[in-house]
Amino acid sequence: MAYDVIVIGSGPGGYPAAIRASQLGFKVAIIEKESLGGICLNWGCIPTKALLKSAQVYEYLKHSSNYGINATGTHDFGAVIKRSRGVADKMSKGVQFLMKKNKIDVIMGYGKIKSKGKVEVTAADGKTSVVEAKYIVIATGGRSKELPSLKQDGKKVIGYREAMVLPDQPKSMIIVGSGAIGVEFAYFYNSIGTKVTIVEFLPRIVPVEDEEISKELEKQYKKQGIAIMTNASVDSVDTSGAGVKATVKKQDGSTEILEADIVLSAVGVVANIENIGLEENGIKTEKGKVVVDAYQQTSVPGIYAIGDCSPGQALAHVAAKEGINAAEHMAYMEKKHHHLPEPLDYNNIPGCTYCTPEIASVGYTEKAAKEAGYELKIGKFPFMASGKASAAGATDGFVKIIYDAKYGELLGCHMIGMNVTDMIAEAVVARKLETTAHEILNAVHPHPTMSEAVKEATAAAYGEAIDI
């Protein structure tokens, strides 16, 4: 079978790459070994958000009297998991529809590059076939990272996939790692009654975020009853008994044994680049990722890599844009597209964490901006002073905004609070347009909304705050 473009992997990078290539006039096939939509739709972004929504609804019930409503209710753990899987299945079927709509052939099986322009596909029954194309896109994604001291057995020491489909709710859980995956599962399980302890190797939780965001989330989580151990690592786990005994080493060298039903390893993601034909075909890798140029092309012309297996941030929205850029670069090479795609600015990628309170950020942290040599104007607006947040009963958190004092350039924006993941796009677009503080101040923000906190924080940075 011959195509113009073959995409290996149908996740949030692969399927947009395939669709964009089809839109640009290419004959396209996509190879998928498991389920259309990849990890994000089936085992990542989407089903976790469904779990978190169930937890949030349960939290509303528990605190309904705060809103003048007398309601009681219990949760059904099995039904919560079932709803999450239903949402994921619906989204996966949506990708199936998009493949048909865009006339993209779906080949189920494991794809491996045999040579330039040829991909071997091994079906579930072991049968192999070869498909050919001028262009190949590697979109094989990533998987849960395993530490030598924390080998996953899928039962007592688990990764994110098992955490989404546990048959029974654990009474207690140790979560190792406090990135987005760790803190999201911490919120979910804690809110439905599991005793949760977070163990983080670095000095603070959500360590990639601005320091003030980390402090606020730690404060809120401790208030919610989540135990947090930072500057700590799990040295070993004993699964021989009914539960798990984890030996935790602290910064001072002392150890503490924690007991729980389950340990969730959330120490990050590792790229799926083994056994896909990289070495045999001279495709360069570095630090566990495929080396690419500004247009996602690998060291072998005509072969591209996008998403978690390439060096950019391991985020669904990054993968999608990289996939589109790869397709447009091919089209430009084939004179099907009139200009080169604009390479991604990896310093203007929003990061979102969907725990409660939510976290959203873009650009420089305060520390990074100082290290880059900027003189700063920083403003903060607490949601405690927001009319909309007060009406919603969601006054935790704040918006922190960072400007260059010399020119007013928007360097970074960091938010923690209700619905901030829906608010961060304003800062992303503003930075893309090289907006200054002056323009944010003079863009009238609607009242009462959470989003006016961006304007209020800007006003605070310039000594013009009205509501604080």
Buried (B, 14 or more C-beta within 10 A) or exposed (E): EEBBBBBBBBBBBBBBBBBBBBBBEBBBBBBBBBBBBBBBBBBBBBBBBBBBBBBBBBBBBBEBEEEEEEEEEEBEBEEBBEBBBEBBBEBBBBBBEBBEEBEBBBBBBBBBBBEBBBBBBBEEEEEEEEBBBBBBBBBBBBBBBBBEBBEBEEEBBBBBBBBBEBEEBBEBBBBBBBBBBBBBBBBBBBBBBBBBBBBBBBEBBBBBBBBBBBBBBBEBBEEBEBBBBBBBBBEBBEBEEEBBBBBBBEEEEEEEEBBBBBBBBBBBBBBBBEEBBBEEBEBEBEEEBBBBEEBBBBBBEBBBBBBBBBBBBBBBBBBBBBBBBBBBBBBBBBEBBEEBBEBBEEEBBBBBBBBBBBBBBBBBBBEBBEEEEBEBBBBBBBBEBBEBBEEBEBBBBBBBBBBBBEEBBBBBBBBBBBBBBEBBEBBBEBBEEEBBBEBBBEEEBEEEBBBBBBBBBBBBBBEEBEBB
